Amino acid sequence: NQQFIKQNIQKSKRGQELAISQGRMSGSIAYGYRKVLKVDTRGEAINGLREIDPEQSAIVQRIHAEFDAGRTTFEICKTLNAEGVPSPKGKQWRPGGLLGNRNGGLGILRNPIYVGEYHFRKTKRRRRKGQIKTAFTAEAERIITQHPELQIIDKSVWDRNQARLAEHLDRPFHQKRKVQFAFSGRVHCGVCGST
């Protein structure tokens, strides 16, 4: 049974790598894109094809433009929520959705697909003691393919935003904010749980 499971995992990975080598994509669809429905000569669906979603891509461009203009992620989210713009999950916009993770290339401000660069194998999973642990892989371990037809953000805007993220937002938390009192952020409310 263990060998069968391992073989199935290997087959799935080989299938995904084949799709990547053919110019297709594996995994979930990033905000700003939609699935392309196509069939091959045998009438079977071709998976992994993407195209730009005009409405969502306009929001992605707006977020990058406003961040490039010097606005903070909090200000951008507040404006989008006030205007009733739906977020990727249909709820309220939050700064974490824009910032994502610096190691994983996640988030609207960090996902390289917006400049036409697709990264496959961003994460690896391990099962330990009945739990699945997920970790981000190094960029050298990823399969990177170019998709210029999916570029939404201009490269110069992208580069400026990445430089700003690296300079201001990727510092350790204790360096970003100097607390005024010794117990700031360390004491929590017993009712609501906030600091």
C-alpha positions in Angstrom: 0.0 0.0 0.0 2.8 2.4 0.8 4.6 1.6 -2.4 1.4 2.2 -4.4 0.8 5.6 -2.8 4.4 6.6 -3.5 4.1 5.5 -7.1 0.9 7.5 -7.5 2.6 10.6 -6.1 5.5 10.2 -8.6 3.0 9.7 -11.5 1.1 12.9 -10.5 4.3 14.9 -10.2 5.5 13.6 -13.7 2.1 14.6 -15.1 2.4 18.1 -13.7 5.9 18.5 -15.0 4.8 17.4 -18.4 2.0 20.0 -18.4 4.5 22.7 -17.4 6.9 21.7 -20.2 4.0 22.1 -22.6 3.3 25.6 -21.5 0.4 24.9 -19.2 0.0 25.5 -15.5 -0.6 23.4 -12.5 -2.4 24.4 -9.3 -4.9 27.1 -8.4 -5.7 30.1 -10.6 -4.1 33.4 -9.4 -6.3 36.4 -9.0 -6.5 38.3 -12.2 -6.8 35.2 -14.4 -9.4 32.7 -15.4 -9.4 29.2 -16.7 -9.5 28.6 -20.5 -11.9 25.9 -21.6 -10.5 23.9 -24.6 -10.7 20.4 -25.8 -8.1 18.4 -27.8 -8.7 16.3 -31.0 -10.1 13.4 -28.9 -12.7 15.7 -27.2 -10.9 15.7 -23.8 -10.5 18.8 -21.8 -7.0 20.5 -21.8 -6.2 21.5 -18.3 -3.8 24.2 -17.1 -4.6 26.9 -19.6 -5.1 30.5 -18.4 -6.1 33.9 -19.7 -6.3 37.4 -18.3 -9.6 38.3 -16.6 -10.2 42.0 -17.6 -12.1 43.0 -14.4 -9.7 41.4 -11.9 -6.6 42.4 -13.8 -7.7 46.0 -13.7 -7.8 45.7 -9.8 -4.3 44.1 -9.8 -3.0 47.0 -11.9 -4.6 49.5 -9.6 -3.1 47.9 -6.5 0.4 47.9 -8.0 0.0 51.5 -9.3 -1.2 52.8 -5.9 1.6 50.9 -4.0 4.1 52.3 -6.5 2.7 55.8 -5.8 3.6 55.4 -2.1 0.3 54.2 -0.5 0.4 51.6 2.2 -1.3 48.2 2.0 -3.6 49.3 4.8 -4.7 52.4 2.8 -5.2 50.4 -0.4 -7.3 47.7 1.4 -9.4 50.4 3.2 -10.2 52.1 -0.2 -11.1 48.8 -1.9 -13.4 47.8 1.0 -15.1 51.2 1.0 -15.8 50.9 -2.7 -17.2 47.3 -2.3 -14.6 45.7 -4.6 -14.7 41.9 -4.0 -11.5 40.3 -2.8 -10.2 37.0 -4.2 -12.1 35.1 -1.6 -15.2 37.3 -1.8 -14.6 38.8 1.7 -12.9 42.0 2.9 -9.5 43.0 1.5 -6.6 42.5 4.0 -3.0 43.6 3.8 -1.9 40.0 4.1 -3.6 39.2 0.8 -1.5 41.9 -0.9 1.8 41.2 0.8 1.6 37.4 0.8 4.9 35.7 1.7 8.3 36.9 0.6 9.7 33.4 0.4 6.9 31.8 -1.5 6.1 34.5 -4.1 2.5 34.7 -2.9 0.3 37.7 -2.6 -0.8 40.3 -5.3 2.3 42.4 -4.8 4.8 39.4 -4.9 3.4 36.9 -7.3 5.7 36.8 -10.4 2.9 35.6 -12.7 1.8 39.2 -13.0 5.0 39.9 -15.0 4.6 36.7 -17.0 6.8 34.4 -15.0 5.3 31.2 -13.6 7.0 29.4 -10.7 6.1 25.7 -10.3 7.1 23.7 -7.1 6.9 26.7 -4.8 6.1 24.4 -1.8 6.9 20.9 -0.7 4.9 18.9 1.7 5.9 16.3 4.3 3.7 14.1 6.4 4.9 13.9 10.0 3.0 12.2 12.8 -0.3 12.4 10.9 0.1 16.1 10.0 1.1 17.6 6.7 3.9 20.2 7.0 4.3 22.7 4.1 7.5 24.6 3.5 8.6 26.9 0.7 11.3 25.7 -1.7 14.4 27.6 -2.8 14.1 29.4 -6.1 16.8 27.1 -7.6 14.5 24.0 -7.0 11.6 25.5 -8.9 10.6 25.1 -12.5 10.2 28.6 -13.9 8.5 29.2 -17.3 7.9 32.5 -19.2 4.3 33.5 -20.2 4.5 37.0 -21.7 0.9 36.7 -22.9 -0.2 36.7 -19.2 1.8 39.8 -18.2 -0.4 42.3 -16.4 2.1 44.6 -14.6 4.8 46.6 -16.3 8.3 45.3 -15.4 9.5 48.7 -14.2 6.6 49.1 -11.8 7.1 45.5 -10.6 10.8 46.2 -9.9 10.1 49.4 -8.0 7.5 47.6 -5.9 9.8 44.7 -5.1 12.5 47.1 -4.0 10.1 48.9 -1.7 8.9 45.6 -0.2 12.5 44.5 0.4 13.5 47.8 1.9 10.6 48.6 4.2 8.3 45.5 4.7 10.8 42.6 4.9 12.5 43.7 8.0 12.0 41.8 11.3 8.9 43.0 13.2 10.9 44.4 16.2 12.8 46.7 13.8 9.7 48.1 12.2 8.0 49.4 15.3 9.4 50.7 18.5 6.9 50.2 21.3 6.1 52.9 23.7 5.5 50.7 26.7 7.1 47.5 28.0 3.9 45.4 27.7 2.7 46.8 24.3 1.4 43.9 22.2 2.1 41.3 24.9 -1.1 41.6 27.1 -4.3 40.3 25.6 -8.0 40.9 26.4 -9.6 37.9 28.0 -12.9 38.5 26.2 -12.0 39.4 22.6 -8.4 38.3 22.5 -7.0 41.5 21.0 -3.9 43.3 22.4 
